[in-house]
């Protein structure tokens, strides 16, 4: 076939050296393999070619689109004044890119990034426009999460900072001799507590970043789970009393130690306990327990569980509960966080050779469980 009579869209069938790579079937395979929806419009703006990705995006077979005007075939609403196709059809040659919304029959709108480029006329074949429709729902979700994170960070930073600032102002407002030692001590305790909250927030963000990059510096050694849990339960007692939630522990006396970083294990337990306290209603209860799980092909394990009588987690949210910045649709929490506590738990448990999961039913509470390897006794012991 004389290459000068081949339309421009078939040019993909040849390499820069002119070697035939499959004739007309090769460019079609390229178009069919694209993950983005693609259309070719003629000079009148009518659809001449589509690929399977576009059919999947629209939920319609391509045969129903061919020959139809673009605006009829693809229910697109440009976010800006236009997506640039009209200018290209008028003869302009500058490629364009614009955000748009795709309105589907099932009353769903999908955010898209629309890219258009002129298709030059070649050897008697009129020109047209190539349109690429990229589904950017994941980008939109990432942007929403970013904005939510900013709002949560501002909230989480402003609260402690305002409390610290108020404490300083009160102490400065009155001469030292007019402030009773007991009052001054209470105010300083408030400031210290809020400074600790800020430090913990920053530490969690940095720790998650390090764990995701594989740069953890854990000191893994034999650690008693019962002792670590007892420390964390003592720390949580004031919060539990304030929330009117009962806490209980259940650890068998012969529970073997696990291989873990002692401080990291306490942070994991604290995050799980704090999460349970956020959602368990007054009069509810939280149970922290552990058991020897036994051996399997991967090793020997101890399982730790934190169970609550809260509202439970919707099934559709359970798969992403450990994702970074995840906020699930549950009953209102006593306190909100930036959504990093459970992410830290997952990354830290996995970094120490274990795994973590959740079991929950709406209205029936939740149980967060994780396993860590048993600390084997030294050789010869």
C-alpha positions as CSV (number, residue, x, y, z in Angstrom):
1,X,0.0,0.0,0.0
2,X,1.3,3.5,-0.9
3,X,1.9,5.2,2.5
4,X,1.0,8.6,1.1
5,X,-2.6,7.5,0.7
6,X,-2.8,6.1,4.3
7,X,-4.8,8.3,6.7
8,X,-2.7,9.9,9.5
9,X,-4.3,7.6,12.1
10,X,-2.7,4.6,10.5
11,X,0.8,6.1,10.8
12,X,1.2,4.2,14.1
13,X,1.6,1.1,12.1
14,X,5.2,2.0,11.1
15,X,8.3,2.7,13.1
16,X,10.6,5.6,12.4
17,X,12.7,3.3,10.2
18,X,9.6,2.5,8.2
19,X,9.5,-1.2,9.2
20,X,6.0,-2.7,8.9
21,X,4.8,-3.8,12.4
22,X,1.5,-5.4,11.4
23,X,-0.2,-3.1,9.0
24,X,-3.5,-1.7,9.9
25,X,-4.1,-4.1,12.8
26,X,-1.1,-2.8,14.8
27,X,-2.5,0.8,15.3
28,X,-5.9,-0.7,16.2
29,X,-4.3,-2.8,18.9
30,X,-2.5,0.3,20.2
31,X,-5.8,2.2,20.4
32,X,-7.6,-0.8,22.0
33,X,-5.0,-1.1,24.7
34,X,-5.2,2.5,25.9
35,X,-6.7,2.8,29.4
36,X,-8.2,6.2,28.5
37,X,-11.3,6.7,26.4
38,X,-10.4,7.8,22.8
39,X,-12.5,9.2,20.0
40,X,-11.6,10.4,16.5
41,X,-13.9,13.1,15.1
42,X,-14.2,14.2,11.5
43,X,-14.1,17.8,10.4
44,X,-17.8,18.2,11.2
45,X,-17.3,16.9,14.7
46,X,-19.0,13.5,14.2
47,X,-17.6,10.4,15.8
48,X,-15.6,8.2,13.4
49,X,-13.7,5.9,15.7
50,X,-13.8,4.9,19.4
51,X,-11.8,2.5,21.6
52,X,-13.0,-0.1,24.2
53,X,-12.0,2.1,27.1
54,X,-14.5,4.7,25.9
55,X,-17.2,2.1,25.6
56,X,-16.5,1.0,29.2
57,X,-16.5,4.6,30.4
58,X,-19.9,5.4,28.8
59,X,-21.4,1.9,29.4
60,X,-22.4,1.8,25.7
61,X,-21.2,-0.1,22.7
62,X,-19.2,2.0,20.2
63,X,-21.6,1.1,17.3
64,X,-24.2,3.4,18.9
65,X,-21.7,6.3,18.9
66,X,-20.3,6.2,15.4
67,X,-21.6,8.9,13.0
68,X,-23.2,10.9,15.8
69,X,-22.2,14.5,16.7
70,X,-19.7,14.5,19.6
71,X,-22.0,16.4,21.9
72,X,-24.8,13.9,21.4
73,X,-22.6,10.8,21.7
74,X,-20.7,12.0,24.8
75,X,-22.8,13.9,27.4
76,X,-19.9,16.2,28.5
77,X,-20.1,19.3,30.5
78,X,-17.0,21.4,30.4
79,X,-16.0,23.0,33.7
80,X,-14.7,26.0,31.8
81,X,-16.3,27.8,28.9
82,X,-15.4,25.1,26.4
83,X,-13.0,22.2,26.1
84,X,-11.2,23.6,23.0
85,X,-12.7,21.1,20.4
86,X,-14.7,23.9,18.7
87,X,-11.5,25.9,18.1
88,X,-9.7,22.8,16.7
89,X,-12.7,22.0,14.4
90,X,-12.5,25.6,13.1
91,X,-8.9,25.0,12.0
92,X,-6.7,25.9,15.0
93,X,-3.9,23.5,15.6
94,X,-2.9,24.2,19.2
95,X,-3.6,21.1,21.4
96,X,-5.8,21.8,24.4
97,X,-6.6,20.3,27.8
98,X,-9.5,21.1,30.1
99,X,-11.5,19.6,33.0
100,X,-15.0,18.4,32.4
101,X,-17.8,16.3,33.9
102,X,-19.3,13.3,32.2
103,X,-23.1,13.0,32.9
104,X,-24.2,9.4,32.7
105,X,-27.8,8.0,32.4
106,X,-27.5,6.6,35.9
107,X,-27.4,10.1,37.2
108,X,-23.7,9.9,38.0
109,X,-21.2,12.5,37.1
110,X,-17.6,11.5,36.5
111,X,-14.7,14.1,36.6
112,X,-12.6,13.9,33.5
113,X,-9.6,15.5,32.0
114,X,-10.2,16.1,28.3
115,X,-7.3,16.4,25.9
116,X,-7.8,17.4,22.3
117,X,-5.4,17.6,19.3
118,X,-5.9,18.4,15.6
119,X,-5.8,15.5,13.2
120,X,-4.3,16.9,10.0
121,X,-5.8,16.2,6.6
122,X,-3.7,13.7,4.6
123,X,-3.9,12.8,0.9
124,X,-7.6,13.5,0.3
125,X,-8.7,12.5,3.8
126,X,-10.2,15.5,5.7
127,X,-8.8,16.4,9.0
128,X,-10.5,16.2,12.3
129,X,-9.9,16.0,16.1
130,X,-8.5,13.3,18.4
131,X,-10.2,13.4,21.8
132,X,-8.8,11.7,24.9
133,X,-11.0,11.3,28.0
134,X,-9.1,10.5,31.2
135,X,-11.1,9.4,34.2
136,X,-9.7,11.4,37.1
137,X,-11.9,10.2,39.9
138,X,-8.9,9.0,41.9
139,X,-7.3,12.5,41.5
140,X,-10.5,14.1,42.7
141,X,-10.6,11.8,45.7
142,X,-6.9,12.5,46.4
143,X,-7.6,16.3,46.3
144,X,-10.6,15.9,48.6
145,X,-8.5,13.9,51.0
146,X,-5.8,16.6,50.8
147,X,-8.3,19.3,51.6
148,X,-9.8,17.2,54.5
149,X,-6.3,16.7,55.8
150,X,-5.5,20.4,55.8
151,X,-8.8,21.2,57.6
152,X,-8.1,18.4,60.2
153,X,-4.5,19.5,60.7
154,X,-5.6,23.1,61.2
155,X,-8.2,21.9,63.7
156,X,-5.8,19.6,65.5
157,X,-3.1,22.3,65.7
158,X,-5.3,25.2,66.6
159,X,-6.9,23.5,69.6
160,X,-3.8,22.7,71.6
161,X,-2.1,26.0,70.5
162,X,-5.1,28.0,71.7
163,X,-5.0,26.2,75.0
164,X,-1.3,26.8,75.5
165,X,-1.7,30.4,74.5
166,X,-4.6,31.0,76.9
167,X,-2.5,29.4,79.7
168,X,0.4,31.7,79.1
169,X,-1.9,34.8,78.9
170,X,-3.5,33.9,82.3
171,X,-0.2,33.4,84.0
172,X,1.1,36.7,82.6
173,X,-2.0,38.6,83.4
174,X,-1.6,38.2,87.2
175,X,1.5,38.7,89.3
176,X,3.0,35.4,90.5
177,X,2.1,36.1,94.1
178,X,-1.6,36.4,93.1
179,X,-1.7,33.0,91.5
180,X,-2.1,30.1,93.9
181,X,0.4,27.3,93.4
182,X,-2.4,24.8,92.9
183,X,-4.0,27.0,90.1
184,X,-0.6,27.5,88.5
185,X,0.1,23.8,88.6
186,X,-3.3,23.0,86.9
187,X,-2.7,25.6,84.2
188,X,0.8,24.3,83.5
189,X,-0.5,20.7,83.4
190,X,-3.0,21.8,80.7
191,X,-0.2,23.5,78.7
192,X,2.0,20.5,79.0
193,X,-0.8,18.1,77.9
194,X,-1.5,20.1,74.8
195,X,2.2,20.5,74.0
196,X,2.4,16.7,74.2
197,X,-0.6,16.4,71.8
198,X,1.2,18.6,69.3
199,X,4.4,16.6,69.6
200,X,2.5,13.3,69.2
201,X,0.7,14.6,66.0
202,X,4.0,15.6,64.5
203,X,5.7,12.3,65.5
204,X,2.9,10.3,64.0
205,X,3.1,12.1,60.7
206,X,6.9,11.6,60.6
207,X,6.7,8.0,61.7
208,X,4.2,7.1,59.0
209,X,6.4,8.8,56.4
210,X,9.4,6.8,57.6
211,X,7.6,3.5,57.7
212,X,6.2,4.0,54.2
213,X,9.7,4.7,53.0
214,X,11.0,1.6,54.8
215,X,13.2,3.6,57.1
216,X,12.0,2.4,60.5
217,X,14.6,2.1,63.2
218,X,12.9,-0.3,65.6
219,X,14.7,-2.0,68.5
220,X,13.0,-5.4,68.2
221,X,13.4,-7.6,71.3
222,X,11.3,-9.9,73.5
223,X,8.5,-7.9,75.0
224,X,5.7,-8.9,77.4
225,X,2.3,-7.9,75.9
226,X,0.5,-8.0,79.2
227,X,3.0,-5.5,80.8
228,X,2.8,-3.2,77.8
229,X,-1.0,-3.3,77.8
230,X,-1.1,-2.6,81.5
231,X,0.9,0.6,81.0
232,X,-1.4,1.8,78.2
233,X,-4.5,1.0,80.2
234,X,-3.2,3.1,83.1
235,X,-2.6,6.0,80.7
236,X,-6.1,5.7,79.3
237,X,-7.9,5.6,82.7
238,X,-8.6,9.4,82.8
239,X,-10.1,9.3,79.3
240,X,-12.2,6.3,80.1
241,X,-13.5,7.9,83.3
242,X,-14.3,11.1,81.4
243,X,-16.1,9.1,78.7
244,X,-17.9,6.8,81.2
245,X,-16.5,3.8,79.5
246,X,-15.4,0.6,81.4
247,X,-12.1,-1.0,80.4
248,X,-11.1,-4.6,81.1
249,X,-8.0,-6.7,80.4
250,X,-7.7,-10.5,79.8
251,X,-4.1,-11.9,79.5
252,X,-3.3,-15.5,80.4
253,X,-0.4,-15.9,82.8
254,X,1.5,-18.2,80.5
255,X,1.3,-15.8,77.4
256,X,4.7,-15.9,75.7
257,X,6.6,-12.7,74.9
258,X,6.6,-11.3,71.3
259,X,9.3,-9.9,69.1
260,X,8.6,-6.2,69.0
261,X,9.9,-2.7,69.8
262,X,8.6,-2.1,73.3
263,X,7.7,1.6,72.7
264,X,6.2,1.0,69.3
265,X,4.0,-1.8,70.7
266,X,2.7,0.6,73.4
267,X,1.9,3.2,70.7
268,X,0.0,0.6,68.7
269,X,-2.0,-0.4,71.8
270,X,-2.6,3.3,72.7
271,X,-3.8,4.1,69.1
272,X,-6.3,1.2,69.1
273,X,-7.5,2.0,72.6
274,X,-7.8,5.7,71.9
275,X,-9.7,4.9,68.7
276,X,-12.1,2.7,70.7
277,X,-12.6,5.4,73.3
278,X,-13.6,7.9,70.6
279,X,-16.5,5.9,69.4
280,X,-17.7,3.8,72.4
281,X,-20.8,5.5,74.0
282,X,-21.1,6.2,77.7
283,X,-22.0,3.1,79.5
284,X,-20.1,0.9,77.0
285,X,-17.0,-1.2,77.5
286,X,-13.6,-1.9,75.9
287,X,-11.8,-5.2,76.3
288,X,-8.1,-5.7,75.7
289,X,-7.0,-9.3,75.4
290,X,-4.3,-11.6,74.0
291,X,-3.9,-15.3,73.4
292,X,-1.3,-17.7,72.0
293,X,-2.4,-18.4,68.5
294,X,-0.1,-21.3,67.7
295,X,2.1,-22.1,64.8
296,X,1.6,-22.0,61.1
297,X,3.8,-22.1,58.0
298,X,5.1,-18.6,58.6
299,X,5.9,-18.9,62.3
300,X,4.6,-18.9,65.9
301,X,2.2,-16.1,66.9
302,X,0.5,-14.2,69.7
303,X,-2.8,-12.5,68.8
304,X,-3.8,-9.2,70.6
305,X,-7.3,-7.9,70.4
306,X,-9.0,-4.5,71.3
307,X,-12.8,-4.9,71.3
308,X,-15.4,-2.2,71.9
309,X,-19.2,-1.9,72.1
310,X,-19.3,1.1,69.7
311,X,-21.5,1.6,66.6
312,X,-19.4,-0.6,64.4
313,X,-17.9,0.1,61.0
314,X,-19.8,-0.1,57.7
315,X,-18.6,-3.0,55.5
316,X,-17.6,-0.7,52.6
317,X,-15.3,1.2,54.9
318,X,-13.6,-1.8,56.6
319,X,-11.3,-2.4,53.6
320,X,-9.8,1.1,53.8
321,X,-9.9,1.7,57.5
322,X,-6.1,1.4,57.7
323,X,-5.5,3.7,54.7
324,X,-3.8,7.0,55.3
325,X,-6.2,9.8,56.2
326,X,-9.2,7.5,56.0
327,X,-12.3,8.8,57.7
328,X,-15.2,6.3,57.9
329,X,-18.9,7.0,58.1
330,X,-19.6,6.2,61.8
331,X,-21.4,7.8,64.6
332,X,-20.0,11.1,65.7
333,X,-16.7,10.7,67.5
334,X,-15.8,12.4,70.8
335,X,-12.6,13.6,69.1
336,X,-11.5,13.7,65.5
337,X,-8.0,13.0,64.3
338,X,-6.1,13.3,61.0
339,X,-6.6,9.7,60.2
340,X,-3.1,8.5,60.7
341,X,-3.3,6.4,64.0
342,X,-4.6,3.2,62.3
343,X,-2.2,3.7,59.4
344,X,0.7,3.8,61.8
345,X,-0.6,0.6,63.5
346,X,-0.7,-1.2,60.2
347,X,2.7,-0.1,59.0
348,X,4.3,-0.7,62.4
349,X,2.8,-4.2,62.9
350,X,3.9,-5.2,59.3
351,X,7.4,-3.8,59.9
352,X,7.7,-6.1,62.9
353,X,6.6,-9.1,60.9
354,X,2.9,-9.2,61.8
355,X,-0.4,-8.3,60.3
356,X,-3.5,-6.4,61.5
357,X,-7.2,-6.6,60.6
358,X,-10.6,-5.5,61.8
359,X,-13.9,-7.4,62.4
360,X,-17.0,-5.3,62.8
361,X,-20.8,-5.3,62.3
362,X,-22.9,-2.1,62.4
363,X,-24.5,-1.7,65.8
364,X,-22.4,-4.6,67.2
365,X,-19.0,-3.0,68.0
366,X,-15.6,-3.6,66.5
367,X,-12.6,-5.8,67.2
368,X,-9.1,-4.8,66.0
369,X,-6.7,-7.7,66.1
370,X,-3.0,-8.0,65.3
371,X,-0.5,-10.8,65.5
372,X,3.2,-10.6,66.3
373,X,5.8,-13.4,66.2
374,X,6.6,-15.2,69.4
375,X,10.0,-14.4,70.9
376,X,11.8,-17.7,70.8
377,X,14.1,-18.5,73.8
378,X,17.8,-18.2,73.2
379,X,19.5,-21.3,71.9
380,X,20.6,-23.5,74.8
381,X,18.1,-22.0,77.2
